[in-house]
Amino acid sequence: MSIRVLVVDDSSFFRRRLTEILAADTELVVVGTANNGQEAIQKAQELKPDVITMDVEMPVMNGIEAVRQILKIQRVPILMFSSLTHDGAKATLDALDAGAVDFLPKKFEDIARDKSEAIDLLRQRVKAVATKRLAVKSNVATTTAVASAPVTKPVSPPIARTPVARAELLRQPSVASELDKPFRVSGKQYKLVAIGTSTGGPVALQNIITALPATFPVPIILIQHMPAAFTGAFAQRLNSLSKIEVKEAADGDVLKPGHAYLAPGGKQMLLEGNEHGARIRIKEDDSPRITFKPSVDISFGSAAKVFQDKVLAVVLTGMGSDGRDGSRLLKQFGSRIWAQDEASSVVYGMPQAVTAAGLTDVEVSLSDVAQKLQAEVTNG
């Protein structure tokens, strides 16, 4: 089944360029284009796309308002395209608040080392955000077919929509025990909460961080795959909405309870010291071997060395497997790993990778993360 894409942008050059890039992938088909938000609403209703790419700044109606209006009418993932400026970052975050699931820079080369890799990542991102909609449509069709068929024997509905079936995960004792019983605090003592995420992460992090009390008893580090131009604006937004203090991490920051530190884009965030006095180190990273800057694996790995068994790590929605290796190191030191469940993930890549590796202690829905975090770190 091809993924149907609606491309929305007021630049005819950008519409044409994006259409050519997407159409060159046999799994993608551009079913239409629009040059402003008002036209996008009309085309979305007519064409019923599986995913929409949306510019932020457009005449007649901007992308933010178009997102709001489209999502009132139909559920469809919307991927924003934005300039990598401070104003562009603020507008893109407003679009995510309005319901867009993710964003990409309009200059594709800013997301990868070369043009070819950037184009591949662009196509992958479009496919990733469309996957859940296609799975829902497929399940609805299956349910309808089952309901209309003669009843000859019990029919079990699909239990998973991803390559790693839930049944397979349930065979792993560490996961099965947590999935089959109500959440109970572990009784462990923690000195740090570490949260890693990518696609869908800004909305997930805002959901969690804004629900925590000012008295949250341990520091939090946040690793979100995000361009350097965006992390400062995102940290400011989280801080303005939250009871705890949130800031873009700076080199030398001393970790304090009730504070959250967002890794700056384009660099790596590491920890040094010990559990009684840890501080942040921000380092430039020009290594071609490291795809993500910041990298969840790198931050989790350094947290393991500093805090050993006293870390509660949470892997949220995102493409790929960043966080799996860092989680493995944390587990070796005795720390605990939570992973977001498939149903509440925009893209079930990163949490799935951790769970499939047998590293997940607790699988948790996004809506429950903040409450359960508070209960876990306070032992009740």
C-alpha positions as CSV (number, residue, x, y, z in Angstrom):
1,M,0.0,0.0,0.0
2,S,1.5,3.4,-1.1
3,I,1.6,6.2,1.4
4,R,-0.4,9.2,0.1
5,V,1.2,12.6,0.7
6,L,-0.3,16.1,0.5
7,V,2.5,18.7,0.1
8,V,1.6,22.2,1.3
9,D,4.0,25.2,0.7
10,D,3.6,28.7,-0.8
11,S,6.9,28.3,-2.7
12,S,6.3,26.6,-6.1
13,F,10.0,25.7,-6.2
14,F,9.8,23.9,-2.8
15,R,6.6,22.1,-3.7
16,R,8.1,20.8,-6.9
17,R,11.4,19.8,-5.3
18,L,9.7,18.0,-2.4
19,T,7.3,16.3,-4.8
20,E,10.1,15.0,-6.9
21,I,12.0,13.7,-3.9
22,L,9.0,11.9,-2.5
23,A,7.7,10.6,-5.8
24,A,11.1,8.9,-6.5
25,D,10.3,6.5,-3.7
26,T,8.0,3.7,-4.8
27,E,6.3,3.6,-1.4
28,L,5.3,7.2,-1.6
29,V,2.8,9.0,-3.9
30,V,2.1,12.7,-3.8
31,V,-1.7,12.9,-4.3
32,G,-1.8,16.7,-4.4
33,T,-0.3,20.1,-3.5
34,A,-1.5,23.3,-1.9
35,N,0.0,26.8,-1.7
36,N,-1.6,28.1,1.5
37,G,-3.3,26.8,4.6
38,Q,-6.9,27.4,3.4
39,E,-6.3,25.4,0.3
40,A,-4.6,22.7,2.4
41,I,-7.8,22.3,4.4
42,Q,-9.9,21.8,1.3
43,K,-7.3,19.4,-0.3
44,A,-7.1,17.4,2.9
45,Q,-10.8,16.8,2.9
46,E,-10.9,15.9,-0.8
47,L,-7.9,13.7,-1.0
48,K,-7.8,12.0,2.4
49,P,-3.9,11.8,2.5
50,D,-2.0,9.5,4.9
51,V,0.4,12.3,5.8
52,I,0.6,16.1,5.1
53,T,3.8,18.1,4.8
54,M,3.1,21.7,5.9
55,D,5.0,25.0,5.7
56,V,4.8,27.3,8.7
57,E,4.7,30.7,7.0
58,M,2.1,31.1,4.2
59,P,-0.3,33.7,2.9
60,V,-4.1,33.5,3.4
61,M,-3.7,31.1,6.3
62,N,-0.5,30.0,8.0
63,G,0.5,26.5,8.7
64,I,-0.2,26.6,12.4
65,E,-3.9,27.6,11.9
66,A,-4.2,25.1,9.1
67,V,-3.0,22.3,11.4
68,R,-5.6,23.2,14.0
69,Q,-8.4,23.3,11.4
70,I,-7.4,20.1,9.6
71,L,-7.2,18.1,12.9
72,K,-10.7,19.3,13.9
73,I,-12.0,17.5,10.8
74,Q,-9.8,14.4,10.4
75,R,-6.9,12.6,12.1
76,V,-3.9,12.8,9.9
77,P,-0.2,13.1,10.8
78,I,1.2,16.5,9.8
79,L,5.0,17.0,9.3
80,M,6.1,20.7,9.5
81,F,8.9,22.3,7.5
82,S,10.6,25.2,9.1
83,S,13.6,27.5,8.8
84,L,16.3,27.0,11.4
85,T,16.0,30.4,13.0
86,H,14.8,31.5,16.5
87,D,11.5,32.8,15.1
88,G,11.2,29.6,13.0
89,A,11.7,27.5,16.1
90,K,9.0,29.3,18.0
91,A,6.5,29.0,15.2
92,T,7.3,25.3,14.7
93,L,6.8,24.6,18.4
94,D,3.5,26.4,18.1
95,A,2.6,24.1,15.3
96,L,3.5,21.1,17.4
97,D,1.2,22.5,20.2
98,A,-1.5,22.7,17.6
99,G,-1.2,19.0,16.8
100,A,1.6,18.5,14.2
101,V,3.6,15.4,15.0
102,D,7.1,16.4,13.9
103,F,9.2,18.9,12.0
104,L,12.1,19.0,9.5
105,P,14.3,22.0,8.4
106,K,13.4,23.3,4.9
107,K,17.1,23.1,4.1
108,F,17.3,19.3,3.9
109,E,21.1,19.2,4.2
110,D,20.8,20.5,7.8
111,I,19.6,17.0,8.9
112,A,22.4,14.9,7.6
113,R,26.1,14.9,6.5
114,D,25.3,15.0,2.7
115,K,22.4,15.6,0.3
116,S,21.8,11.9,-0.4
117,E,21.6,11.0,3.2
118,A,19.3,13.9,3.9
119,I,16.9,12.9,1.2
120,D,16.8,9.3,2.6
121,L,16.1,10.6,6.1
122,L,13.3,12.9,4.7
123,R,11.6,9.9,3.1
124,Q,12.0,7.8,6.2
125,R,10.5,10.5,8.3
126,V,7.4,10.8,6.1
127,K,7.0,7.0,6.1
128,A,7.5,6.8,9.9
129,V,4.8,9.4,10.8
130,A,2.4,7.9,8.3
131,T,2.8,4.3,9.6
132,K,0.3,4.6,12.5
133,R,-2.4,6.0,10.4
134,L,-2.0,3.2,7.9
135,A,-2.0,0.6,10.7
136,V,-5.3,2.0,12.0
137,K,-6.8,2.0,8.6
138,S,-5.7,-1.6,8.1
139,N,-7.1,-2.7,11.5
140,V,-10.4,-1.0,10.8
141,A,-10.7,-2.8,7.4
142,T,-9.8,-6.1,9.1
143,T,-12.4,-5.5,11.9
144,T,-15.0,-4.7,9.3
145,A,-14.3,-7.8,7.3
146,V,-14.4,-10.0,10.4
147,A,-17.7,-8.5,11.5
148,S,-19.3,-9.1,8.1
149,A,-18.0,-12.6,7.7
150,P,-19.9,-15.8,8.7
151,V,-19.0,-16.8,12.2
152,T,-17.4,-20.3,12.0
153,K,-14.8,-20.1,14.8
154,P,-13.4,-17.4,17.2
155,V,-11.3,-14.8,15.4
156,S,-8.5,-13.2,17.4
157,P,-7.7,-9.6,16.4
158,P,-4.1,-8.6,15.6
159,I,-2.1,-8.0,18.7
160,A,0.7,-6.0,17.2
161,R,1.3,-3.7,14.2
162,T,5.0,-3.7,14.3
163,P,7.8,-6.2,13.3
164,V,8.2,-7.2,16.9
165,A,4.9,-8.8,17.9
166,R,3.6,-8.1,21.4
167,A,3.3,-11.8,21.9
168,E,7.0,-12.1,21.4
169,L,7.6,-9.3,23.9
170,L,5.4,-11.0,26.4
171,R,7.6,-14.1,26.3
172,Q,10.4,-11.9,27.9
173,P,9.9,-12.3,31.6
174,S,11.2,-8.8,32.5
175,V,8.5,-7.3,30.2
176,A,5.7,-9.8,30.8
177,S,5.6,-9.4,34.5
178,E,5.2,-5.6,34.2
179,L,2.6,-5.7,31.5
180,D,0.4,-8.2,33.3
181,K,0.2,-6.5,36.7
182,P,-0.7,-3.0,38.0
183,F,2.1,-0.6,38.3
184,R,3.9,-0.8,41.6
185,V,6.9,1.3,42.7
186,S,10.2,-0.7,42.8
187,G,11.5,0.8,46.1
188,K,14.8,1.7,44.5
189,Q,16.6,4.9,45.4
190,Y,17.4,7.3,42.5
191,K,19.7,10.2,42.0
192,L,18.8,10.9,38.3
193,V,16.0,10.6,35.8
194,A,17.2,10.5,32.1
195,I,14.7,10.8,29.3
196,G,15.6,10.2,25.6
197,T,13.4,10.8,22.6
198,S,13.2,11.8,18.9
199,T,10.2,11.9,16.5
200,G,7.1,13.0,18.5
201,G,9.4,13.9,21.5
202,P,8.7,17.6,21.9
203,V,5.0,17.0,22.6
204,A,5.8,14.0,24.8
205,L,8.3,15.9,26.9
206,Q,6.0,18.8,27.3
207,N,3.3,16.4,28.5
208,I,5.6,14.9,31.1
209,I,7.7,17.9,32.3
210,T,4.8,20.3,32.8
211,A,3.0,17.7,35.0
212,L,5.8,17.3,37.5
213,P,5.7,19.2,40.9
214,A,8.3,21.8,41.8
215,T,9.4,19.5,44.6
216,F,10.5,16.7,42.2
217,P,13.3,15.2,44.2
218,V,16.0,14.4,41.6
219,P,17.5,16.2,38.6
220,I,16.4,15.3,35.1
221,I,18.4,15.2,31.9
222,L,16.5,15.5,28.5
223,I,17.9,14.2,25.3
224,Q,15.8,15.2,22.3
225,H,17.0,14.9,18.7
226,M,16.6,18.6,17.7
227,P,18.6,21.2,15.7
228,A,20.7,23.6,17.6
229,A,18.5,26.5,16.7
230,F,15.5,24.9,18.4
231,T,16.8,23.6,21.7
232,G,17.1,27.0,23.4
233,A,13.5,28.0,22.4
234,F,12.2,24.6,23.4
235,A,13.9,24.8,26.8
236,Q,12.4,28.3,27.4
237,R,8.9,27.1,26.4
238,L,9.1,24.1,28.8
239,N,10.4,26.4,31.6
240,S,7.5,28.8,31.1
241,L,4.9,26.0,31.3
242,S,6.5,23.9,34.1
243,K,6.7,24.1,37.9
244,I,10.3,22.7,37.8
245,E,13.1,24.7,36.4
246,V,14.0,23.8,32.8
247,K,17.1,25.1,30.9
248,E,19.2,24.3,27.9
249,A,22.2,22.6,29.4
250,A,25.5,24.5,29.5
251,D,29.0,23.2,30.2
252,G,29.7,23.1,33.9
253,D,26.0,23.1,35.1
254,V,25.7,21.3,38.5
255,L,22.8,18.9,38.6
256,K,20.1,20.0,41.1
257,P,16.9,18.4,42.2
258,G,13.8,19.8,40.6
259,H,15.7,21.0,37.6
260,A,15.7,19.6,34.0
261,Y,18.5,20.1,31.6
262,L,17.9,19.8,27.8
263,A,20.8,18.7,25.7
264,P,21.8,21.4,23.2
265,G,21.4,20.5,19.6
266,G,24.4,19.7,17.5
267,K,26.5,18.7,20.6
268,Q,26.9,15.9,23.1
269,M,25.8,16.1,26.7
270,L,27.8,14.0,29.2
271,L,27.9,13.8,32.9
272,E,31.0,13.7,35.2
273,G,31.7,13.5,38.9
274,N,29.8,11.2,41.2
275,E,26.3,10.7,42.6
276,H,27.0,13.3,45.3
277,G,28.3,16.0,43.0
278,A,27.6,15.6,39.3
279,R,28.0,18.2,36.6
280,I,27.3,18.5,32.9
281,R,29.9,18.6,30.2
282,I,28.9,19.8,26.7
283,K,31.2,18.7,23.9
284,E,31.5,19.4,20.2
285,D,31.2,16.2,18.2
286,D,32.4,16.0,14.6
287,S,32.7,12.2,14.5
288,P,31.1,10.8,11.3
289,R,30.3,7.6,13.3
290,I,27.8,9.4,15.6
291,T,24.5,10.0,13.8
292,F,22.7,11.9,16.5
293,K,23.9,15.1,18.1
294,P,22.8,15.0,20.9
295,S,22.8,11.2,21.2
296,V,20.7,9.3,23.8
297,D,23.2,6.5,23.9
298,I,26.1,8.8,24.8
299,S,24.2,10.7,27.6
300,F,22.8,7.5,29.0
301,G,26.2,5.8,28.9
302,S,27.8,8.7,30.9
303,A,25.0,8.7,33.4
304,A,25.6,5.0,34.0
305,K,29.3,5.6,34.8
306,V,28.4,8.5,37.2
307,F,25.3,7.2,38.9
308,Q,25.6,3.4,38.3
309,D,22.4,1.8,39.7
310,K,20.6,5.0,40.7
311,V,19.3,6.1,37.3
312,L,15.7,5.8,36.1
313,A,15.9,6.1,32.3
314,V,12.9,6.6,30.1
315,V,12.9,6.0,26.3
316,L,10.1,7.8,24.5
317,T,8.8,7.9,20.9
318,G,11.3,8.2,18.1
319,M,12.7,6.7,14.9
320,G,15.6,4.3,15.0
321,S,17.3,2.7,18.0
322,D,19.2,5.5,19.8
323,G,19.0,4.8,23.5
324,R,19.3,1.0,23.2
325,D,23.0,0.7,23.8
326,G,23.0,3.3,26.5
327,S,20.1,1.5,28.2
328,R,22.1,-1.7,28.0
329,L,25.0,-0.1,29.9
330,L,22.6,1.3,32.5
331,K,21.1,-2.1,33.1
332,Q,24.5,-3.6,33.5
333,F,25.0,-1.2,36.4
334,G,21.6,-2.0,37.9
335,S,19.5,1.0,36.8
336,R,16.0,0.7,35.6
337,I,14.6,1.3,32.1
338,W,11.1,2.4,31.2
339,A,9.9,2.5,27.6
340,Q,6.8,4.2,26.1
341,D,4.2,1.8,24.8
342,E,3.3,1.5,21.1
343,A,-0.2,2.8,21.4
344,S,0.9,6.3,22.7
345,S,4.1,6.6,20.5
346,V,4.1,8.7,17.4
347,V,6.9,6.3,16.1
348,Y,7.5,3.1,18.0
349,G,11.1,2.8,17.0
350,M,13.3,3.8,19.9
351,P,11.1,2.3,22.7
352,Q,10.6,-0.9,20.6
353,A,14.4,-1.3,20.1
354,V,14.9,-1.2,23.9
355,T,12.0,-3.5,24.6
356,A,13.0,-6.0,21.9
357,A,16.5,-6.2,23.4
358,G,14.9,-7.3,26.7
359,L,16.0,-4.2,28.6
360,T,12.6,-2.7,29.5
361,D,11.5,-3.0,33.2
362,V,8.2,-1.0,32.7
363,E,6.2,-0.3,29.6
364,V,4.2,2.9,30.1
365,S,1.7,5.0,28.3
366,L,2.6,8.7,27.7
367,S,-0.4,9.9,29.8
368,D,0.9,7.9,32.8
369,V,4.6,8.8,32.7
370,A,4.6,11.9,34.9
371,Q,2.4,10.4,37.6
372,K,4.4,7.1,37.7
373,L,7.7,8.9,37.7
374,Q,6.7,10.9,40.7
375,A,5.5,7.8,42.5
376,E,8.7,5.8,41.6
377,V,11.3,8.4,42.7
378,T,9.4,9.1,45.9
379,N,8.6,5.5,46.6
380,G,5.0,6.0,46.7
